[in-house]
């Protein structure tokens, strides 16, 4: 799980240390649905277990009283959610949410795409995310290196180098390593200058 947050650091540290993502009712609802939803830490909008009630009570101690959460489900089964939360009580916050809900959904999608690109550390090739090792092996293959040579350069076995290189090829949806290397070179010319 990755958390990008403007919540107080003390709350996010406590949340992650307590592993609250496993019981968070907002996360559970977002995972299970596609539609954005409002929630209230006082439980007015959610059915809560004892542990979930404790989590929400602790959230209010950090100034988190209500929110609007936008689930984002990827085509490969990935999941993210963007929450706009407030320390204000419900009426004012939710009037603003109602007025701008579509704009907030658009912001959520763009923010998610931007965050994915940043978190991938430049490992996106034609919209496909490659692992760090897949990118390294494909980059060396694009420079004409064999699996054996890539293995020697990276300190891994020939089989491991071939495995990562071939995974990159399959993710890119091409038949040959040369085609994958060309796609990498065309999408990231700065790697080869």
C-alpha positions, 0 to 999 in steps of 0.5 A: 500500500502506498499513501500520499496524504496531506493528513497530519503526519502523526495520524498517517504514522499511527494509521499505517503502524496500526495497519488500519487499512485492513479495517478502514470502512472507507477503504472497504466501501471504496474497494467494493464500489465504483461510485464516489461516496460521502462518509462521516467519522461519526458513523452516520453513513457507515455500519461499523464494527467495534474496531472500525468505530475505534478507528473513526473515533481516533480519526476525529481526534486528529481533526478528520470528521467527514469526507468524500471518497472517489474509488479508482479501479484499474483494468488490471485489478489495481485499486486506489482511492482519493479522499477529500476530508474535512475537519468541518462538520457535515453541512458546509463541507457536503454542500461544497462536495455536491456542487463540485463532485464531478470536478473532484472526480476529474481531479482524482483521475488526473492525480491518480495518473500523475501519481502512478507515473511518478511512483513508476520512476520513469518505468512507463513505456507506451502506457505500460508499467515495467518493473525496475528489473524489466526496464534494466534488462530491456534497456540493455537488450535495446543496446544489443546485449544478450541475456548472458551479457545482461546477466553479467552486467546486472549480476544476475543469472542469464535465465533471470535476465531472460525472464525479466526481458521476456516479461517486458516483451510480453507486457508490451504486447510484442513478439520479439525482444527487438520489437520491445527494444524499439518501443522502448527506444521510441518512447524513451530516446533519452536513454540512448543518447 
